[in-house]
Amino acid sequence: MDKHFQILEHPRETAIDVTRAILKAFRTHGISIPFPQREVHLLSAP
């Protein structure tokens, strides 16, 4: 099996483009990633 690799001239921009494409696909298909909740809700106070 042959493996083909390409040296990227602008790896950071390529990573950003891939991330944007993934986010666009997620939005298109209604997929969301929940973020952890950082709030504390007290049900009752002493």
Backbone as numpy.savetxt, mean C-alpha at the origin, in Angstrom:
# Nx Ny Nz CAx CAy CAz Cx Cy Cz
15.79 -22.44 -16.85 14.93 -21.26 -16.85 15.83 -20.02 -16.85
15.63 -19.17 -17.82 16.39 -17.93 -17.91 15.76 -16.86 -17.03
16.59 -16.13 -16.36 16.11 -15.01 -15.54 16.60 -13.72 -16.18
15.71 -12.78 -16.29 16.06 -11.51 -16.90 15.93 -10.41 -15.86
16.97 -9.64 -15.72 16.97 -8.54 -14.78 17.29 -7.26 -15.53
16.71 -6.20 -15.06 16.98 -4.91 -15.68 17.44 -3.95 -14.57
18.50 -3.24 -14.84 18.98 -2.24 -13.90 18.14 -0.98 -14.09
17.53 -0.55 -13.03 16.64 0.60 -13.10 17.43 1.89 -12.95
17.13 2.85 -13.81 17.81 4.14 -13.72 17.24 4.97 -12.57
15.95 4.80 -12.30 15.28 5.58 -11.26 14.44 4.64 -10.39
15.09 3.88 -9.52 14.35 2.88 -8.74 13.28 3.47 -7.83
13.52 4.66 -7.27 12.53 5.27 -6.38 11.25 5.61 -7.14
11.40 6.19 -8.33 10.23 6.54 -9.12 9.47 5.29 -9.56
10.22 4.22 -9.86 9.58 2.96 -10.25 8.76 2.41 -9.09
9.31 2.44 -7.89 8.59 1.96 -6.71 7.33 2.77 -6.48
7.41 4.08 -6.67 6.24 4.95 -6.50 5.19 4.61 -7.54
5.62 4.39 -8.79 4.67 4.03 -9.85 3.96 2.72 -9.55
4.71 1.74 -9.05 4.11 0.44 -8.71 3.11 0.60 -7.57
3.47 1.37 -6.55 2.57 1.60 -5.42 1.29 2.28 -5.88
1.41 3.28 -6.73 0.22 3.97 -7.24 -0.65 3.04 -8.07
-0.05 2.18 -8.86 -0.83 1.23 -9.67 -1.58 0.25 -8.77
-0.93 -0.20 -7.70 -1.60 -1.12 -6.76 -2.76 -0.41 -6.07
-2.55 0.81 -5.59 -3.63 1.56 -4.94 -4.80 1.80 -5.88
-4.50 2.11 -7.13 -5.56 2.33 -8.12 -6.36 1.06 -8.35
-5.66 -0.08 -8.45 -6.36 -1.35 -8.63 -7.21 -1.69 -7.42
-6.69 -1.43 -6.22 -7.47 -1.67 -5.00 -8.74 -0.84 -5.02
-8.62 0.44 -5.32 -9.80 1.32 -5.34 -10.80 0.87 -6.40
-10.30 0.46 -7.55 -11.18 0.01 -8.63 -12.02 -1.19 -8.21
-11.42 -2.06 -7.40 -12.10 -3.29 -6.98 -12.70 -3.19 -5.58
-12.72 -1.98 -5.01 -13.35 -1.78 -3.71 -12.60 -2.38 -2.54
-11.30 -2.53 -2.67 -10.49 -3.10 -1.60 -9.91 -1.96 -0.77
-10.05 -2.06 0.55 -9.46 -1.05 1.43 -8.63 -1.75 2.49
-7.63 -1.04 2.97 -6.77 -1.59 4.01 -7.05 -0.79 5.28
-7.59 -1.43 6.31 -7.88 -0.70 7.54 -6.60 -0.32 8.27
-6.65 0.79 8.92 -5.52 1.26 9.71 -5.83 1.02 11.18
-4.81 0.75 11.98 -5.06 0.50 13.40 -5.65 1.74 14.09
-6.60 1.49 14.96 -7.23 2.59 15.70 -6.34 2.97 16.86
-6.08 4.24 17.02 -5.17 4.70 18.08 -5.91 5.52 19.13
-7.18 5.30 19.25 -7.98 6.02 20.24 -8.45 5.03 21.29
-8.62 5.52 22.50 -9.14 4.70 23.58 -10.54 5.21 23.90
-11.52 4.31 23.88 -12.89 4.67 24.21 -13.24 4.07 25.57
-13.62 4.90 26.51 -14.01 4.41 27.83 -15.49 4.10 27.83
-15.81 2.89 28.21 -17.22 2.49 28.26 -17.88 3.02 29.52
-17.13 3.09 30.60 -17.65 3.66 31.84 -16.50 4.21 32.65
-16.77 5.26 33.40 -15.76 5.86 34.24 -16.00 5.45 35.69
-14.95 5.25 36.47 -15.15 4.84 37.87 -15.72 5.97 38.71
